[in-house]
Amino acid sequence: MLTCLGFLVAAGLGAALRLVATEWWPKGHIGTLMVNVVGSFALGLLAGTGTTTLTVIGTGGLGAFTTLSTFVSETVQLSDTRLGSRRGHSVGHVVNTLVLGIGAAALGLTISL
């Protein structure tokens, strides 16, 4: 029961931090990239913790902080041919997110060990 309550609190805090981040960082795909990279780094830092911490902070807090749906939506918008031939921007957004996210997670994991 305590884990469930912690999960809910962490999810609320993660969502609130996401709201603050969207106001502080640039709008659009760059802001989403930054949020997801920071979340990946933080999850890497948590890798050595127990399952309760991973559930509460990793899944609850960081799950609410990061965003897959916005990433996908912005990727589709970047590739919209009605806006001109911008498929390169879309592919670049995906590659940047993957490379920076995995790199940030690896850095967090390295620091936590």
Phi and psi restraints in degrees (value plus and minus 20) as a CYANA .aco file:
   2 LEU   PHI     -86.1   -46.1
   2 LEU   PSI     -57.6   -17.6
   3 THR   PHI     -83.6   -43.6
   3 THR   PSI     -60.7   -20.7
   4 CYS   PHI     -83.4   -43.4
   4 CYS   PSI     -63.7   -23.7
   5 LEU   PHI     -84.6   -44.6
   5 LEU   PSI     -63.7   -23.7
   6 GLY   PHI     -81.1   -41.1
   6 GLY   PSI     -60.3   -20.3
   7 PHE   PHI     -78.5   -38.5
   7 PHE   PSI     -67.1   -27.1
   8 LEU   PHI     -84.0   -44.0
   8 LEU   PSI     -62.1   -22.1
   9 VAL   PHI     -85.0   -45.0
   9 VAL   PSI     -66.1   -26.1
  10 ALA   PHI     -83.2   -43.2
  10 ALA   PSI     -58.6   -18.6
  11 ALA   PHI     -84.4   -44.4
  11 ALA   PSI     -60.7   -20.7
  12 GLY   PHI     -83.5   -43.5
  12 GLY   PSI     -62.4   -22.4
  13 LEU   PHI     -86.5   -46.5
  13 LEU   PSI     -60.2   -20.2
  14 GLY   PHI     -82.1   -42.1
  14 GLY   PSI     -62.2   -22.2
  15 ALA   PHI     -85.9   -45.9
  15 ALA   PSI     -59.2   -19.2
  16 ALA   PHI     -85.8   -45.8
  16 ALA   PSI     -61.6   -21.6
  17 LEU   PHI     -84.2   -44.2
  17 LEU   PSI     -56.3   -16.3
  18 ARG   PHI     -82.4   -42.4
  18 ARG   PSI     -62.1   -22.1
  19 LEU   PHI     -81.7   -41.7
  19 LEU   PSI     -64.5   -24.5
  20 VAL   PHI     -82.6   -42.6
  20 VAL   PSI     -63.3   -23.3
  21 ALA   PHI     -83.1   -43.1
  21 ALA   PSI     -58.4   -18.4
  22 THR   PHI     -88.6   -48.6
  22 THR   PSI     -44.3    -4.3
  23 GLU   PHI    -103.3   -63.3
  23 GLU   PSI     -51.7   -11.7
  24 TRP   PHI    -105.3   -65.3
  24 TRP   PSI     -64.4   -24.4
  25 TRP   PHI    -107.5   -67.5
  25 TRP   PSI     146.5   186.5
  26 PRO   PHI     -78.7   -38.7
  26 PRO   PSI     128.5   168.5
  27 LYS   PHI     -91.8   -51.8
  27 LYS   PSI     140.0   180.0
  28 GLY   PHI      66.2   106.2
  28 GLY   PSI    -180.3  -140.3
  29 HIS   PHI     -86.0   -46.0
  29 HIS   PSI     -44.7    -4.7
  30 ILE   PHI     -89.6   -49.6
  30 ILE   PSI     -62.9   -22.9
  31 GLY   PHI     -82.2   -42.2
  31 GLY   PSI     -62.1   -22.1
  32 THR   PHI     -83.6   -43.6
  32 THR   PSI     -62.4   -22.4
  33 LEU   PHI     -78.8   -38.8
  33 LEU   PSI     -66.0   -26.0
  34 MET   PHI     -83.4   -43.4
  34 MET   PSI     -63.9   -23.9
  35 VAL   PHI     -80.9   -40.9
  35 VAL   PSI     -66.4   -26.4
  36 ASN   PHI     -88.2   -48.2
  36 ASN   PSI     -54.4   -14.4
  37 VAL   PHI     -89.9   -49.9
  37 VAL   PSI     -63.0   -23.0
  38 VAL   PHI     -82.0   -42.0
  38 VAL   PSI     -62.0   -22.0
  39 GLY   PHI     -83.6   -43.6
  39 GLY   PSI     -59.4   -19.4
  40 SER   PHI     -83.9   -43.9
  40 SER   PSI     -62.3   -22.3
  41 PHE   PHI     -81.5   -41.5
  41 PHE   PSI     -67.0   -27.0
  42 ALA   PHI     -82.8   -42.8
  42 ALA   PSI     -59.4   -19.4
  43 LEU   PHI     -85.8   -45.8
  43 LEU   PSI     -56.4   -16.4
  44 GLY   PHI     -81.7   -41.7
  44 GLY   PSI     -59.0   -19.0
  45 LEU   PHI     -83.7   -43.7
  45 LEU   PSI     -50.4   -10.4
  46 LEU   PHI    -103.8   -63.8
  46 LEU   PSI     -26.3    13.7
  47 ALA   PHI     -76.0   -36.0
  47 ALA   PSI     -52.4   -12.4
  48 GLY   PHI    -108.8   -68.8
  48 GLY   PSI     -16.9    23.1
  49 THR   PHI    -107.0   -67.0
  49 THR   PSI     155.9   195.9
  50 GLY   PHI     -98.2   -58.2
  50 GLY   PSI     152.7   192.7
  51 THR   PHI     -85.1   -45.1
  51 THR   PSI     -53.9   -13.9
  52 THR   PHI     -85.3   -45.3
  52 THR   PSI     -63.7   -23.7
  53 THR   PHI     -83.9   -43.9
  53 THR   PSI     -62.6   -22.6
  54 LEU   PHI     -83.5   -43.5
  54 LEU   PSI     -58.1   -18.1
  55 THR   PHI     -87.6   -47.6
  55 THR   PSI     -69.2   -29.2
  56 VAL   PHI     -91.8   -51.8
  56 VAL   PSI     -76.5   -36.5
  57 ILE   PHI    -104.4   -64.4
  57 ILE   PSI     -65.7   -25.7
  58 GLY   PHI     -86.4   -46.4
  58 GLY   PSI     -75.3   -35.3
  59 THR   PHI    -100.6   -60.6
  59 THR   PSI     -67.4   -27.4
  60 GLY   PHI     -90.2   -50.2
  60 GLY   PSI     -82.6   -42.6
  61 GLY   PHI     -88.9   -48.9
  61 GLY   PSI     -73.4   -33.4
  62 LEU   PHI     -95.1   -55.1
  62 LEU   PSI     -48.0    -8.0
  63 GLY   PHI     -84.2   -44.2
  63 GLY   PSI     -56.4   -16.4
  64 ALA   PHI     -99.5   -59.5
  64 ALA   PSI     -48.3    -8.3
  65 PHE   PHI     -94.5   -54.5
  65 PHE   PSI     -66.0   -26.0
  66 THR   PHI    -103.3   -63.3
  66 THR   PSI     150.8   190.8
  67 THR   PHI    -168.3  -128.3
  67 THR   PSI      97.2   137.2
  68 LEU   PHI    -104.6   -64.6
  68 LEU   PSI     -60.0   -20.0
  69 SER   PHI     -84.0   -44.0
  69 SER   PSI     -60.6   -20.6
  70 THR   PHI     -88.4   -48.4
  70 THR   PSI     -59.5   -19.5
  71 PHE   PHI     -77.3   -37.3
  71 PHE   PSI     -68.5   -28.5
  72 VAL   PHI     -84.7   -44.7
  72 VAL   PSI     -64.8   -24.8
  73 SER   PHI     -80.3   -40.3
  73 SER   PSI     -65.0   -25.0
  74 GLU   PHI     -88.2   -48.2
  74 GLU   PSI     -54.5   -14.5
  75 THR   PHI     -83.1   -43.1
  75 THR   PSI     -63.3   -23.3
  76 VAL   PHI     -85.1   -45.1
  76 VAL   PSI     -62.9   -22.9
  77 GLN   PHI     -81.4   -41.4
  77 GLN   PSI     -59.1   -19.1
  78 LEU   PHI     -86.1   -46.1
  78 LEU   PSI     -47.0    -7.0
  79 SER   PHI    -114.9   -74.9
  79 SER   PSI     -18.9    21.1
  80 ASP   PHI     -82.5   -42.5
  80 ASP   PSI      93.7   133.7
  81 THR   PHI     -88.8   -48.8
  81 THR   PSI     -37.9     2.1
  82 ARG   PHI     -87.4   -47.4
  82 ARG   PSI     -41.9    -1.9
  83 LEU   PHI    -111.4   -71.4
  83 LEU   PSI     -13.1    26.9
  84 GLY   PHI      88.6   128.6
  84 GLY   PSI     152.7   192.7
  85 SER   PHI     -98.0   -58.0
  85 SER   PSI      73.5   113.5
  86 ARG   PHI    -142.8  -102.8
  86 ARG   PSI       2.4    42.4
  87 ARG   PHI     -79.1   -39.1
  87 ARG   PSI     -51.7   -11.7
  88 GLY   PHI     -81.3   -41.3
  88 GLY   PSI     -58.1   -18.1
  89 HIS   PHI     -83.8   -43.8
  89 HIS   PSI     -61.0   -21.0
  90 SER   PHI     -83.5   -43.5
  90 SER   PSI     -68.5   -28.5
  91 VAL   PHI     -83.0   -43.0
  91 VAL   PSI     -62.7   -22.7
  92 GLY   PHI     -80.0   -40.0
  92 GLY   PSI     -59.6   -19.6
  93 HIS   PHI     -83.0   -43.0
  93 HIS   PSI     -63.8   -23.8
  94 VAL   PHI     -85.0   -45.0
  94 VAL   PSI     -66.9   -26.9
  95 VAL   PHI     -83.2   -43.2
  95 VAL   PSI     -67.0   -27.0
  96 ASN   PHI     -79.1   -39.1
  96 ASN   PSI     -63.5   -23.5
  97 THR   PHI     -83.5   -43.5
  97 THR   PSI     -64.9   -24.9
  98 LEU   PHI     -86.0   -46.0
  98 LEU   PSI     -68.8   -28.8
  99 VAL   PHI     -84.7   -44.7
  99 VAL   PSI     -68.6   -28.6
 100 LEU   PHI     -89.5   -49.5
 100 LEU   PSI     -57.8   -17.8
 101 GLY   PHI     -85.9   -45.9
 101 GLY   PSI     -66.5   -26.5
 102 ILE   PHI     -86.5   -46.5
 102 ILE   PSI     -59.9   -19.9
 103 GLY   PHI     -83.2   -43.2
 103 GLY   PSI     -61.9   -21.9
 104 ALA   PHI     -86.5   -46.5
 104 ALA   PSI     -61.3   -21.3
 105 ALA   PHI     -83.0   -43.0
 105 ALA   PSI     -61.9   -21.9
 106 ALA   PHI     -83.7   -43.7
 106 ALA   PSI     -60.3   -20.3
 107 LEU   PHI     -84.2   -44.2
 107 LEU   PSI     -65.0   -25.0
 108 GLY   PHI     -80.6   -40.6
 108 GLY   PSI     -61.4   -21.4
 109 LEU   PHI     -83.8   -43.8
 109 LEU   PSI     -63.1   -23.1
 110 THR   PHI     -82.8   -42.8
 110 THR   PSI     -62.8   -22.8
 111 ILE   PHI     -85.4   -45.4
 111 ILE   PSI     -58.1   -18.1
 112 SER   PHI     -94.8   -54.8
 112 SER   PSI     -36.4     3.6
